Amino acid sequence: MKGALVIFGSDNVEVHQNDVEWCSGAGSLDGAHSGAQVTITNAQGEKVGIGELDDGEWMDRHERCQMDFTIAAYREMPAMLTFFTGDDI
């Protein structure tokens, strides 16, 4: 399963520049960075998949940072999953 964590607003994002431009969470969202663990749980709170965030792509025009992730399922994935907002990170 593939997904993305998107952080809106330049106040919540730190933009980095090496050979390429990339981003991560800032302030209360500083746990959102490349390599951070992503865990998917079902309604009973059981882990059904795990992955990690990729490098963030800064989309300046929209003032958002998008970090893609891929989840490797180790239990049957439910038909519907609940995702959390940045306040839950």
C-alpha positions as CSV (number, residue, x, y, z in Angstrom):
1,M,0.0,0.0,0.0
2,K,1.3,3.5,-0.8
3,G,0.3,6.7,0.8
4,A,1.6,10.2,1.7
5,L,1.9,12.4,4.7
6,V,1.2,16.0,3.7
7,I,2.1,18.9,6.0
8,F,0.6,22.3,5.0
9,G,1.9,25.7,5.9
10,S,5.5,27.0,5.8
11,D,5.4,27.5,9.6
12,N,5.1,23.7,10.0
13,V,7.9,22.8,7.5
14,E,11.7,23.0,7.4
15,V,13.1,23.2,3.9
16,H,16.6,21.8,3.4
17,Q,18.9,22.3,0.4
18,N,21.8,20.0,-0.5
19,D,22.1,18.9,-4.1
20,V,18.3,18.8,-4.2
21,E,15.6,20.6,-2.2
22,W,13.7,18.5,0.4
23,C,11.6,19.1,3.5
24,S,10.6,17.7,6.9
25,G,8.2,18.6,9.7
26,A,9.1,21.5,12.0
27,G,8.0,22.5,15.5
28,S,5.4,20.1,16.9
29,L,5.7,18.1,13.7
30,D,9.5,17.6,13.8
31,G,9.0,13.8,14.1
32,A,7.9,13.8,10.5
33,H,11.2,13.3,8.6
34,S,12.8,10.9,6.2
35,G,13.1,7.4,7.7
36,A,10.4,8.0,10.4
37,Q,8.3,4.9,11.1
38,V,4.7,4.8,9.7
39,T,2.4,2.3,11.4
40,I,-1.1,1.3,10.2
41,T,-3.5,-0.2,12.7
42,N,-7.0,-1.6,12.4
43,A,-10.0,-0.6,14.4
44,Q,-8.9,-2.9,17.3
45,G,-5.5,-1.2,17.5
46,E,-3.6,-4.2,16.0
47,K,-0.7,-3.3,13.7
48,V,-1.5,-4.4,10.2
49,G,1.4,-2.8,8.4
50,I,4.6,-0.8,8.9
51,G,6.8,1.4,6.7
52,E,8.8,4.6,6.7
53,L,8.6,8.1,5.3
54,D,10.6,8.9,2.2
55,D,12.4,12.3,1.7
56,G,9.9,15.1,1.7
57,E,9.2,17.0,-1.5
58,W,8.7,20.8,-0.9
59,M,5.9,22.2,-3.1
60,D,6.6,25.9,-2.6
61,R,3.6,27.1,-4.7
62,H,1.2,25.3,-2.4
63,E,3.3,25.7,0.8
64,R,3.3,22.0,1.6
65,C,5.7,19.2,2.2
66,Q,4.7,15.7,0.9
67,M,6.5,12.6,2.2
68,D,5.5,9.4,0.5
69,F,5.5,6.0,2.2
70,T,5.0,2.3,1.3
71,I,3.5,-0.1,3.8
72,A,4.5,-3.7,3.8
73,A,1.4,-5.6,5.1
74,Y,2.1,-8.3,7.6
75,R,-1.5,-8.9,8.4
76,E,-4.5,-8.9,6.1
77,M,-5.3,-5.2,5.3
78,P,-8.8,-4.1,6.3
79,A,-11.1,-2.8,3.7
80,M,-11.1,0.6,5.4
81,L,-8.2,2.2,7.3
82,T,-8.2,5.2,9.6
83,F,-5.5,7.8,9.1
84,F,-4.5,10.4,11.6
85,T,-3.9,14.1,11.3
86,G,-0.6,15.9,12.1
87,D,-1.9,16.5,15.7
88,D,-1.7,12.7,16.3
89,I,1.9,12.3,15.2
